[in-house]
Amino acid sequence: MYFRRRTWFRLVLIALILGFWAYIEVGDLYPISEHDLNYQALATITDRYQNQDAPLTFAFLADTKNSPVFQEVVGALNRDASLQFAIIGGDLVLYPEGDTFKSFLRQRRELEIPSLALPGNHDVAFDTMDLYYHIFGRMYYSFVLGETKFILLDNSNEKNLGLEQEAWLEKELKDGLRYKQRFVFMHVPLWDPRDKPGVMVRYAHSMKDPDAARRLEDLFLKYKVTTLFVSHIHAYYEDHHRGLPTIISGGGGAELVGNDPKHTFYHYVRVTVNQDKVSTEVVKIDKAIKYSGIKRYASIAGLYVRTLGRIYVKYVLIVFFLLVLIADGLLEYLYQKKTANSRKNA
């Protein structure tokens, strides 16, 4: 009776392993159904803007990276009645794979306002752009709302825009002079505001091609860009390098970098355009952060465990059931061996 129960136990384990494996394989047969999300969101945004008289108000945030903290940010966005839409400035996922994008899309569905995205280096890592392009559409684009021109760029390679995109950008900036405001968005900053002259330690979490960064900065200054919005650095900074107003916002959910509470916190930026006036406000997310010591590293490790656990729970369960099956077989082998030795010695 004892071994009969063990046989049924093993059969159940094998059935669970095969069931979860089949579930994974069947899921891989069906591609992600969402597509051209930026185009669809932009149509909604344009329609909403044309049918309201309030000032233009939107949120800018970035670096969500599949984090469960992003859900808290989404909750804060949903409670902000002034917002008409959001722009998510890249690093939506940890790395580009079907499961990570599906996880992000589940979180995005909870957002009650339309949202636009641009690619970050994590979204197209390993030169994998197909998933992002299928889900969101063009890698760079522009649009106009009232007297404000929005230009969303792709510098997810962390180096430059490339000749084609750079030529397109100058045409868009030149056209933008017809409007009162010109906002430019891209993932990687031109420069890292933490790299001050004379500082021994350099962060250099910015564009790796300084010549390309300088060309872009010259263009932004030449065509009087109102504000440059970037991310990539998991904190909040305001910069005015050579007089170019720049907001760095990377507190959308990923692990925070730094230990200065003036900069290191989860947040989004509320941007309001009221006629000729542009105002920005940092909205902090009420989330306790450990800024130093072993607690900080434990907090970061826990964040990644939660993130990966949510995405790969089915794989974790398969490995767990497989290990239990192996352990059960090993225990029976040792038991049988011990029993045989006892009989032999008797």
C-alpha positions as CSV (number, residue, x, y, z in Angstrom):
1,M,0.0,0.0,0.0
2,Y,2.9,2.4,0.8
3,F,4.6,2.0,-2.5
4,R,1.3,2.1,-4.3
5,R,0.6,5.6,-2.8
6,R,4.1,6.6,-4.0
7,T,3.3,5.5,-7.5
8,W,0.2,7.6,-7.6
9,F,2.2,10.5,-6.1
10,R,4.7,10.3,-8.9
11,L,2.1,10.0,-11.6
12,V,0.5,13.2,-10.3
13,L,3.9,14.9,-10.4
14,I,4.5,13.7,-13.9
15,A,1.0,14.9,-15.0
16,L,1.6,18.4,-13.5
17,I,5.0,18.7,-15.2
18,L,3.6,17.6,-18.6
19,G,0.5,19.9,-18.1
20,F,2.5,23.0,-17.4
21,W,4.9,22.2,-20.2
22,A,2.0,21.8,-22.6
23,Y,0.6,25.1,-21.4
24,I,3.9,26.8,-22.1
25,E,4.2,25.3,-25.6
26,V,0.6,26.1,-26.5
27,G,1.0,29.7,-25.3
28,D,4.1,30.1,-27.6
29,L,2.0,29.1,-30.6
30,Y,-0.1,32.2,-30.2
31,P,1.6,35.6,-30.9
32,I,0.9,38.7,-28.8
33,S,-2.4,40.0,-30.2
34,E,-1.8,43.6,-29.3
35,H,-0.3,45.6,-32.2
36,D,0.2,49.3,-33.2
37,L,-0.6,50.4,-29.7
38,N,1.0,53.8,-30.2
39,Y,-1.1,54.5,-33.3
40,Q,-4.3,53.5,-31.4
41,A,-3.4,55.5,-28.3
42,L,-2.6,58.6,-30.4
43,A,-6.0,58.5,-32.1
44,T,-7.6,58.4,-28.6
45,I,-5.4,61.3,-27.3
46,T,-6.1,63.5,-30.4
47,D,-9.9,62.9,-30.1
48,R,-9.9,63.7,-26.3
49,Y,-7.8,66.9,-26.8
50,Q,-10.1,68.2,-29.5
51,N,-13.1,67.8,-27.3
52,Q,-12.0,69.5,-24.1
53,D,-11.1,73.1,-23.0
54,A,-8.8,72.3,-20.1
55,P,-5.0,72.9,-20.3
56,L,-3.0,70.1,-21.9
57,T,-1.7,67.9,-19.1
58,F,0.2,64.6,-19.4
59,A,2.5,62.4,-17.4
60,F,6.0,61.4,-18.3
61,L,7.6,58.3,-16.7
62,A,10.0,55.6,-17.6
63,D,12.0,52.5,-16.6
64,T,9.2,50.3,-15.5
65,K,11.1,47.0,-16.4
66,N,8.3,44.6,-15.4
67,S,8.5,45.7,-11.8
68,P,5.5,45.2,-9.5
69,V,6.1,48.8,-8.3
70,F,4.9,49.9,-11.7
71,Q,1.4,48.8,-10.6
72,E,1.6,51.3,-7.8
73,V,2.6,54.0,-10.2
74,V,-0.3,53.1,-12.5
75,G,-2.6,53.4,-9.4
76,A,-1.3,56.9,-8.8
77,L,-1.8,57.9,-12.5
78,N,-5.4,56.6,-12.4
79,R,-6.1,58.8,-9.3
80,D,-4.7,61.9,-11.0
81,A,-7.8,63.3,-12.6
82,S,-5.9,66.1,-14.4
83,L,-4.0,63.7,-16.7
84,Q,-5.1,63.2,-20.3
85,F,-2.4,60.7,-21.4
86,A,1.0,59.4,-20.4
87,I,4.3,59.0,-22.3
88,I,6.4,56.0,-21.1
89,G,10.0,56.7,-22.0
90,G,11.4,53.3,-22.6
91,D,12.8,50.2,-20.7
92,L,9.3,48.8,-20.4
93,V,10.7,45.3,-19.9
94,L,13.7,43.6,-18.4
95,Y,14.6,42.2,-21.8
96,P,12.7,41.6,-25.0
97,E,10.9,38.3,-24.8
98,G,7.2,37.3,-25.3
99,D,6.7,36.7,-21.5
100,T,8.2,40.0,-20.4
101,F,6.1,42.0,-22.9
102,K,3.0,40.1,-22.0
103,S,3.6,41.0,-18.4
104,F,4.0,44.7,-19.2
105,L,0.9,44.7,-21.3
106,R,-1.1,43.2,-18.4
107,Q,0.1,46.1,-16.3
108,R,-0.6,48.6,-19.0
109,R,-4.2,47.4,-19.3
110,E,-4.8,48.7,-15.8
111,L,-3.9,52.2,-16.9
112,E,-7.1,54.2,-17.4
113,I,-5.6,56.9,-19.7
114,P,-4.1,56.3,-23.1
115,S,-0.3,55.8,-23.1
116,L,2.4,56.2,-25.7
117,A,5.8,54.5,-25.6
118,L,9.3,54.9,-27.0
119,P,12.0,52.2,-27.0
120,G,14.7,51.8,-24.4
121,N,17.8,49.7,-24.5
122,H,16.2,46.9,-22.6
123,D,13.2,46.8,-25.0
124,V,15.5,46.0,-28.0
125,A,18.4,44.3,-26.3
126,F,20.4,41.8,-28.3
127,D,19.2,43.6,-31.5
128,T,15.7,42.2,-30.9
129,M,13.4,44.8,-32.2
130,D,10.6,42.7,-33.7
131,L,8.5,42.4,-30.6
132,Y,8.6,46.1,-29.8
133,Y,7.8,47.0,-33.4
134,H,4.9,44.6,-33.6
135,I,3.4,45.7,-30.4
136,F,3.9,49.5,-30.5
137,G,4.7,50.4,-34.1
138,R,7.2,52.9,-35.4
139,M,10.4,53.4,-33.4
140,Y,10.2,57.2,-33.7
141,Y,7.4,59.5,-34.6
142,S,5.9,63.0,-33.9
143,F,2.5,64.6,-33.4
144,V,0.9,67.9,-32.6
145,L,-1.7,68.9,-30.0
146,G,-2.8,72.5,-30.2
147,E,0.3,74.7,-30.1
148,T,2.6,71.9,-28.8
149,K,4.8,69.6,-31.0
150,F,5.8,66.3,-29.6
151,I,8.9,64.5,-31.1
152,L,9.6,61.0,-29.8
153,L,13.0,59.6,-30.8
154,D,14.8,56.2,-30.7
155,N,18.3,56.2,-29.3
156,S,17.9,52.8,-27.7
157,N,21.2,51.7,-29.1
158,E,22.7,54.1,-26.5
159,K,25.0,55.6,-29.1
160,N,23.2,57.8,-31.7
161,L,20.1,58.2,-33.8
162,G,21.6,57.2,-37.1
163,L,21.8,59.4,-40.2
164,E,18.2,58.7,-41.4
165,Q,16.6,59.5,-38.1
166,E,18.8,62.5,-37.5
167,A,17.8,64.0,-40.9
168,W,14.1,63.3,-40.1
169,L,14.6,65.0,-36.7
170,E,16.0,68.2,-38.1
171,K,13.0,68.5,-40.5
172,E,10.6,67.9,-37.6
173,L,12.4,70.5,-35.4
174,K,12.3,73.0,-38.2
175,D,8.6,72.4,-38.6
176,G,8.2,72.8,-34.8
177,L,9.2,76.4,-34.9
178,R,5.6,77.1,-36.1
179,Y,4.3,76.1,-32.6
180,K,4.7,77.7,-29.2
181,Q,6.2,74.6,-27.5
182,R,8.5,71.8,-28.8
183,F,8.9,68.8,-26.5
184,V,11.5,66.1,-27.4
185,F,11.5,62.6,-25.8
186,M,14.2,59.9,-25.9
187,H,15.4,57.2,-23.6
188,V,19.1,57.8,-23.1
189,P,20.3,61.3,-21.9
190,L,22.7,63.4,-23.8
191,W,24.9,63.7,-20.7
192,D,24.9,62.3,-17.2
193,P,24.2,65.2,-14.7
194,R,26.1,63.3,-12.0
195,D,29.4,63.7,-14.0
196,K,30.6,67.0,-12.7
197,P,34.0,68.6,-13.5
198,G,36.7,67.4,-11.1
199,V,34.7,64.4,-9.8
200,M,36.9,61.3,-9.6
201,V,34.1,58.8,-10.2
202,R,32.2,59.1,-13.5
203,Y,28.9,57.5,-14.1
204,A,28.6,58.1,-17.9
205,H,25.0,56.7,-18.0
206,S,24.3,58.6,-21.2
207,M,24.9,58.5,-24.9
208,K,28.2,56.6,-25.6
209,D,28.9,58.6,-28.8
210,P,29.8,62.2,-27.5
211,D,30.0,63.6,-31.0
212,A,26.4,62.4,-31.7
213,A,25.3,63.8,-28.4
214,R,26.8,67.2,-29.1
215,R,25.2,67.3,-32.6
216,L,21.8,66.6,-31.0
217,E,22.3,69.2,-28.3
218,D,23.2,71.8,-31.0
219,L,20.1,70.9,-32.9
220,F,17.9,71.2,-29.8
221,L,19.4,74.6,-29.0
222,K,19.2,75.8,-32.6
223,Y,15.5,75.0,-32.9
224,K,14.7,76.2,-29.4
225,V,13.4,72.9,-27.8
226,T,11.2,73.8,-24.9
227,T,12.0,70.8,-22.8
228,L,14.0,67.6,-23.4
229,F,12.5,64.5,-21.6
230,V,14.8,61.5,-21.1
231,S,15.2,58.6,-18.7
232,H,17.7,55.7,-18.4
233,I,19.0,56.9,-15.0
234,H,16.7,55.4,-12.3
235,A,16.2,58.6,-10.4
236,Y,15.0,62.2,-11.0
237,Y,17.1,65.1,-12.1
238,E,16.6,68.5,-13.7
239,D,19.5,69.7,-15.9
240,H,20.2,72.8,-18.0
241,H,23.4,71.9,-19.8
242,R,24.2,74.8,-22.1
243,G,20.8,76.2,-21.3
244,L,18.8,73.2,-22.6
245,P,16.0,72.4,-20.1
246,T,16.2,68.7,-19.5
247,I,14.1,66.4,-17.2
248,I,15.5,63.0,-16.4
249,S,12.8,60.7,-15.0
250,G,13.5,57.0,-14.4
251,G,11.4,56.2,-11.4
252,G,8.7,54.2,-13.0
253,G,9.3,51.0,-11.1
254,A,12.8,49.6,-11.8
255,E,15.4,49.4,-9.1
256,L,16.5,52.9,-8.0
257,V,20.1,54.1,-8.4
258,G,21.8,56.3,-5.9
259,N,21.2,57.1,-2.2
260,D,20.3,60.8,-2.3
261,P,16.6,61.1,-1.3
262,K,16.5,64.4,-3.3
263,H,16.8,62.3,-6.5
264,T,16.2,58.7,-5.6
265,F,12.5,57.9,-5.4
266,Y,9.7,56.4,-7.5
267,H,7.7,59.0,-9.3
268,Y,6.1,60.4,-12.5
269,V,6.3,63.9,-13.9
270,R,3.1,65.9,-14.5
271,V,3.5,68.3,-17.4
272,T,0.9,71.1,-17.9
273,V,0.7,73.4,-20.9
274,N,-1.5,76.4,-20.4
275,Q,-1.3,78.8,-23.4
276,D,2.3,80.0,-23.3
277,K,3.2,78.6,-19.9
278,V,4.7,75.2,-19.3
279,S,4.9,73.8,-15.8
280,T,6.2,70.5,-14.5
281,E,5.6,68.8,-11.1
282,V,7.2,65.7,-9.7
283,V,4.6,63.4,-8.2
284,K,6.3,61.0,-5.7
285,I,5.0,57.5,-5.2
286,D,4.5,56.6,-1.5
287,K,7.0,53.8,-1.4
288,A,9.5,53.2,1.4
289,I,13.1,52.9,0.0
290,K,16.2,51.6,1.7
291,Y,18.9,53.9,0.7
292,S,22.0,52.3,2.1
293,G,23.6,49.2,3.5
294,I,22.6,45.5,3.2
295,K,18.9,46.5,3.3
296,R,19.2,48.4,0.1
297,Y,20.7,45.4,-1.8
298,A,18.2,43.0,-0.2
299,S,15.4,45.4,-1.4
300,I,16.8,45.3,-5.0
301,A,17.2,41.5,-4.9
302,G,13.6,41.2,-3.6
303,L,12.3,43.4,-6.4
304,Y,13.9,41.2,-9.0
305,V,12.7,38.0,-7.4
306,R,9.2,39.3,-7.4
307,T,9.5,40.5,-11.0
308,L,10.9,37.3,-12.4
309,G,8.7,35.2,-10.2
310,R,5.5,36.8,-11.6
311,I,6.7,36.3,-15.1
312,Y,8.2,32.8,-14.9
313,V,6.0,31.2,-12.2
314,K,5.0,28.3,-14.6
315,Y,8.7,27.5,-15.2
316,V,9.4,27.7,-11.5
317,L,6.6,25.2,-10.8
318,I,7.9,22.8,-13.5
319,V,11.4,22.9,-11.9
320,F,9.9,22.4,-8.4
321,F,7.8,19.4,-9.4
322,L,10.7,17.9,-11.3
323,L,13.0,18.3,-8.2
324,V,10.4,16.7,-6.0
325,L,10.1,13.8,-8.4
326,I,13.8,13.3,-8.5
327,A,14.1,13.5,-4.7
328,D,11.3,11.0,-4.3
329,G,13.1,8.6,-6.7
330,L,16.4,9.1,-4.9
331,L,14.8,8.4,-1.5
332,E,13.3,5.2,-2.7
333,Y,16.6,4.1,-4.3
334,L,18.4,4.7,-1.0
335,Y,15.6,2.9,0.9
336,Q,15.8,-0.1,-1.4
337,K,19.6,-0.2,-1.2
338,K,19.5,-0.1,2.6
339,T,16.9,-2.9,2.6
340,A,18.9,-5.1,0.3
341,N,22.0,-4.6,2.4
342,S,20.1,-5.5,5.6
343,R,18.9,-8.7,4.0
344,K,22.3,-9.6,2.7
345,N,23.9,-9.1,6.2
346,A,21.1,-11.1,7.8
